[in-house]
């Protein structure tokens, strides 16, 4: 069963790519596949940090609000601070995740409630930073300070390179450090981890901080791509982001998952979205489909041995 769960996501991705290619042969062109991959990277960045939280058995519902907030911050500060606006925005994202982790662990509040509350806070900050409107980024500022995220390097768009660097670094963090091993252990057997003396609260706070940082990075990249920041910029990203984590094979009950699986899940969600667009499914109906995909993915990946009752 574990082997089935491990190989199912990439097999499904390949089958979906072939299916969409059969509907629209131009989809399989190399340039188009690179464009699809570049378009997917903001979703992957937003989901990559939240993967750590879900692997611990928690959830972070603040990521869309954090991404929107950092898009507003970077757009508003670029004219005055230049490139320094980028680390300021990333710091705001990380600080939001830190606050979420502290609220959840120190106050013993379930992560979905804590992150939902933080989402409301950061959304308010986004409206304040943007003066309740979209903040345009001048073409000169975009080219000077955000070219690392939205330009081209050879045949590849920089969004792809940013996503691949994140995939590599976060993969190393999860698979090659004590922090990553603690994340898996907490998701598998939290009580045993607590009994062994591992600082569980600190690990959880760090995971939420990382989730906020990556959501913040996604917001900065989105602002660069669209040429503006907005308090509603990432409003439609939460469900697809959570879906791509679960579709990739990370168990909602924790303990099982990887950053590469989230990457595969993000590509899968992108191909599904494109396929629905080709066959004329409206944007609103697509949210219904993503919800159904999420339910199906949870049903396949969750470890029911950890769930004695469903509330």
Helices and strands as residue ranges (DSSP letters): H 2-23, G 25-28, H 30-55, H 63-81, H 84-106, H 111-130, E 135-136, H 139-145, H 147-150, E 152-153, E 156-157, H 158-176, H 178-195, H 200-226, E 228-229, H 238-247, H 259-278, H 283-301, G 304-306
